């Protein structure tokens, strides 16, 4: 009898985080205040475009009056709580996906 092979991602190396410039897009017509942060230099973007898919947001969520910005989904390569504002119009975050 062969042992069953299971994937164990708990010891997966995270790699070195890279600072990436991102853009924030808020959906003005959304009744829940939907927003998303995307990276135009994402290393996954060429692969997604080849499959005729749109860019996956680094972080996406909603804006509420009580809690403020509430993240609902995020990319597995996004380093949590790493979003920074550098200057008035530059937004960056840390990404662990090698490019």
C-alpha positions in Angstrom: 0.0 0.0 0.0 1.4 3.4 -1.0 1.3 6.2 1.5 -1.0 9.1 0.5 0.9 12.3 -0.5 -0.5 15.5 0.9 0.7 19.0 0.1 2.0 20.8 3.2 2.2 24.5 2.6 2.8 25.4 6.3 6.6 25.4 5.7 6.5 27.1 2.4 9.2 29.8 2.2 7.6 33.2 1.8 10.6 34.8 0.0 11.8 38.3 0.2 9.1 41.0 0.1 9.4 43.5 -2.8 8.0 47.0 -2.5 5.5 47.6 -5.4 3.7 50.7 -6.6 -0.1 50.1 -6.6 -3.2 52.1 -7.4 -6.4 52.4 -5.4 -9.7 52.3 -7.4 -13.0 53.0 -5.6 -16.3 52.1 -7.2 -18.3 55.3 -6.9 -21.5 53.6 -8.1 -21.3 50.8 -5.5 -23.9 50.9 -2.8 -21.4 49.3 -0.4 -18.4 51.4 -1.2 -16.4 48.7 -3.0 -12.7 49.4 -3.5 -9.6 47.5 -4.8 -5.9 48.0 -4.8 -4.1 46.6 -7.9 -0.5 46.5 -9.1 0.2 47.1 -12.8 3.7 45.5 -12.5 2.3 42.3 -10.9 4.4 39.3 -12.0 1.2 37.2 -12.4 -0.4 39.8 -14.8 1.2 38.4 -18.1 -0.1 34.9 -17.2 -3.6 36.2 -16.4 -3.7 38.3 -19.6 -2.6 35.2 -21.6 -5.6 33.4 -20.2 -7.8 36.4 -21.0 -8.4 37.2 -17.3 -8.3 40.5 -15.6 -5.7 41.5 -13.0 -6.3 40.0 -9.5 -6.5 42.8 -6.9 -3.8 42.7 -4.2 -6.5 43.7 -1.7 -10.2 44.4 -2.2 -13.0 45.3 0.2 -15.7 47.8 1.2 -15.8 51.1 2.9 -18.2 51.5 5.9 -19.1 54.5 8.1 -18.4 52.6 11.3 -15.3 50.5 10.5 -13.8 52.4 7.7 -12.0 50.4 5.0 -12.7 46.7 5.5 -10.6 44.2 3.5 -12.6 41.2 2.2 -10.1 39.5 0.0 -6.4 39.6 -0.6 -3.7 38.0 -2.8 -1.7 35.2 -1.2 1.5 37.2 -2.0 0.4 40.4 -0.3 2.2 41.0 3.0 -0.5 42.0 5.4 -0.6 45.6 6.7 2.2 46.7 4.4 0.4 49.4 2.5 2.1 52.8 2.7 1.5 56.2 1.2 4.7 57.8 -0.1 3.9 61.4 -1.0 0.5 62.6 -2.2 -0.1 60.2 -5.1 2.2 57.2 -4.6 0.8 54.1 -2.8 3.0 51.1 -2.2 2.7 47.6 -0.6 5.0 44.7 0.0 4.6 41.6 -2.3 6.4 38.2 -1.8 5.9 37.1 -5.4 9.3 37.0 -7.2 9.2 38.8 -10.5 
